[in-house]
Amino acid sequence: FEMKAVLQWACTETTMDMMNWMKYEDMRHILLMARHNRESENLVRRTDKGAVGLMSRVLPGLGLFLLLTIILFFPLLNYSTISLGVQQNSVTSGKIELRFANSVTLLNGQVSIQVPPSNEESQQLGEYMAALHPFIFTDHIQVRVSNLFNQVVSFSSESFLPFSISPPALRRLVKGLENPDSRMFLELETHFTRVAGEGGPTFQTLQTYHISNTTTAALAKLLQSDTGGSVILERFYSPFLANNPGASGIVSIRDAAASAGSMKDCRLRLDREENPLIPFWAMECRSLLPSGNSVQNTTEEEEDCILSRSCQDSEEGTDLDNAWVPIYYVVFSEEALMAAKSLLPSIGIIAVYSTFVMVVARLVREVFVGGSLKCIWTDITDPRPLLRLWEDIKLAQNEGDLALEAELYTQLLDVFRHPELLMKMTTGTCVEDPWQQHLFSHSMREPEHTTD
């Protein structure tokens, strides 16, 4: 409406400025709506007593109520757990890289999960983790274990690429490790691919490990060895990941003791047995459960021990007797909305309510609220005389009679400014051609007062 009115004003020779032209077009809109209201009243079925018929009330009323209910609550249903577009957001693949900070890479690994664990295995793993590490579900993950998909993502123990470093770079690395004043760090970077997520199908994590002086000396000796060997990295990394649709990362724990208990010891090994000239790095870490990471291999005694929290101190999380297994991550995945099955893909619920729902609600409110303030125009009994006056203004514009256009527009504006004149013009009793009868001049004239 606004664009059409502005273009018409710009292309029409008229005495009105843009604001008056917009009023002029708005008056026509009001008069047409009033005529439509009068015509639609004749279509309403009424009883003998004049009341609106039952079906004329029930069908529009229920239809509008259902429409408003859908507009208000459909986004909630679309993002809720009962939505058809919500499903498990499991991790499907991953890559891992272990390196000295800003330096040479030691280990590269990857995994592709063809068959994710079953729901029973997921729930059993969640129950074990809730018993062994309850702080995970109190500090960071605020979702019930039964509503999570829990899986262990295990990488290969050996790097799929050999350890390649030039002799000068090796000497600089060994020199840095042997220097007690240097601060050496190991970086463990992982990249995971998941089924879906608001931030994309991939996410990554980065954990930094400060190497102690004892460990740096052992690593320097290992790098210069011709036979290889291994080094223990105490509390090397945290294997617990929270996979949320919006954001994912390492589970953050507020309690210091519990945070230390979530860290796992690892064993970094340099393998030179097969070919001393082509060494490979390998890494193994302490398992989640005493016998390993598989919940299927857990015996009844171990299960009772885990669920009763008597196998290990849940606060300190000691697992020194657990088996050595390839490096792994435990991923707690919340359900996510699949873009292919959702009517509102890649749009957050806050964005939906702050844009679409609010705009529609405002339009509906403008239709049904405030009618009492506009009834003086919308409930005009007979808008035809004023519509003819509007058309006369248009004819004057087409004929180029700008003086007549200005006079007629002033008369139309006076009608809208004076409720008494508006009622007199639109009650259906006015003459066919009020302008020739000088209706405006007589109605606007002050009443004459006679004196004796």
Secondary structure, DSSP 4 states (H G I P E B T S, - for coil): -HHHHHHHHHTS--S--HHHHHHHHHHHHHHHHHHHHHHHHTTS-B-TTSPBPHHHHHHHHHHHHHHHHHHHHHHHHHHSTTSTTEE---EEEEEEEEEETTS-EEEEEEEE-SSPPPHHHHHHHHHHHHHH-TTHHHHT--S-GGGEEEEEEEPPSB-SS-----HHHHHHHHHHHH-TT---EEEEEEEEEES--TT-SEEEEEEEEEPPHHHHHHHHHHHH-SSEEEEEEEEEE--EEEE-SS-EEEPP-SSHHHHHHT-EEEEEEEE-SS-TTS-EEEEEEE-SBTTBS-STT--HHHHHHHHTT-SS-TTT---TTSPEEE-EEEEEEE-EE-GGG-SSTT--HHHHIIIIIHHHHHHHHHHHSSHHHHHHHHT-S--HHHHHHHHHHHHHHHHT-HHHHHHHHHHHHHHHH-HHHHHHHHSS-S-S-TTTTTHHHHHHSPPP----
